[in-house]
Amino acid sequence: MRLCDRLQCISVHARFSRLVCDANRHPNRGDLIKPSLEGQDLHFNQGVDEVEAATRIDAYHEPYHQALGSVIEKRLRHPEPFMFISVHSFTPVWNGSPRTMDIGILFDEYEDLADTLKAALEQDDFFVAKNEPYSGKFGLMYAAHRHGKKHKIKHLELEFNQAILCTDKRVDHVAEKMIRALTCFQQ
């Protein structure tokens, strides 16, 4: 939110946990609704059948994507070019293994944009990895891919390590650095 306020851009928030229904997964993917996470059963996802999955898609997943699509369609009415950036976070440790990058930049066909942003972020001392902790090439940046492709706009996904966002002061610090880095696209 702070980043969008400072950049005067529009944001659309899922406003529901990815443990209920992951807005960044295709509705047909097996990991849209996870029964467990890191070896722990998620009691509210045990025994989710096709009817319950469809109910969650209708109640959460599709309204989010409809809202996102609507915002993009309105923005396309303005002549200034823009890019769609989907923003997410990841845990510093996954299945007992540390994730050492500060920021991951996920992409499919826009590797040139990922390279430009990576260089800008590294100038501000972030440890940045491309297509990590997930790859944008294997359906793990669904929102950016779905709406970027549909609307024929450039798109990336940013994944932030939650360890660098653990206090309000750190969030402000990261937001300021992101603002500087994103100016690389205005040149």
Secondary structure as UniProt FT lines:
FT   HELIX           2..7
FT   TURN            18..20
FT   TURN            23..24
FT   TURN            27..28
FT   TURN            30..31
FT   STRAND          36..37
FT   TURN            38..39
FT   STRAND          40..41
FT   HELIX           43..45
FT   TURN            46..47
FT   HELIX           50..56
FT   HELIX           57..61
FT   HELIX           62..75
FT   TURN            76..77
FT   STRAND          84..90
FT   STRAND          93..94
FT   TURN            95..96
FT   STRAND          97..98
FT   STRAND          103..106
FT   HELIX           111..123
FT   TURN            124..125
FT   STRAND          128..130
FT   TURN            136..139
FT   HELIX           142..151
FT   STRAND          155..161
FT   HELIX           162..165
FT   HELIX           168..182
FT   HELIX           183..185
//
